[in-house]
């Protein structure tokens, strides 16, 4: 029996999750001079997110282990061939998604990262995991990088970048989402406009909070 890619990745993923845990102090230090209210405002702002993520350029900002497992399971169960990711960071979520593609027999993952140093780290991690051939990392503002040259049909989308931009990123990919396409939005509570849109009856989606920090949405028409 062939070993699933996600199983082969376990040592690398364990190391990266351990690094994420160790770097939590970096995240706290980045906001030592910012109140909780101001941090929430920055996360929900369409103008201040650049400052927010500049402060976090050295933080992995990894999905949880449970969310990583969910991403792999969704990619496999949907037999995804084309995935779009908003917010690469160090590539931990990307590894889970690409592992799903590999075990589906191949495919294409397009991911966008604003911070060049993070894109470089993600490429290194994807090379270490033997998955770089499936992934195209687009550096820069996702409002530009994901505005062109997308496949005609998209099977799965992960939203895990600037929360205020979730509706704008959905605008860019929506016409290419095939019926049954899955959208996973991390920390979607910080994007109330996005939640209102995907939860609105008759708007083409079925959406529900799936876990404490995940909104799971399916395109139904």
HELIX and SHEET records of a PDB file:
HELIX    1   1 UNK A    5  UNK A    8  1                                   4    
HELIX    2   2 UNK A   10  UNK A   22  1                                  13    
HELIX    3   3 UNK A   24  UNK A   30  1                                   7    
HELIX    4   4 UNK A   36  UNK A   44  1                                   9    
HELIX    5   5 UNK A   49  UNK A   55  1                                   7    
HELIX    6   6 UNK A   65  UNK A   77  1                                  13    
HELIX    7   7 UNK A   92  UNK A  103  1                                  12    
HELIX    8   8 UNK A  116  UNK A  128  1                                  13    
HELIX    9   9 UNK A  132  UNK A  134  5                                   3    
HELIX   10  10 UNK A  142  UNK A  145  1                                   4    
HELIX   11  11 UNK A  163  UNK A  165  5                                   3    
HELIX   12  12 UNK A  166  UNK A  173  1                                   8    
HELIX   13  13 UNK A  174  UNK A  176  5                                   3    
HELIX   14  14 UNK A  188  UNK A  190  5                                   3    
HELIX   15  15 UNK A  192  UNK A  199  1                                   8    
SHEET    1   A 7 UNK A 135  UNK A 139  0                                        
SHEET    2   A 7 UNK A 108  UNK A 113  1                                        
SHEET    3   A 7 UNK A  82  UNK A  86  1                                        
SHEET    4   A 7 UNK A 154  UNK A 159  1                                        
SHEET    5   A 7 UNK A 177  UNK A 186  1                                        
SHEET    6   A 7 UNK A 214  UNK A 219 -1                                        
SHEET    7   A 7 UNK A 205  UNK A 211 -1                                        
END                                                                             
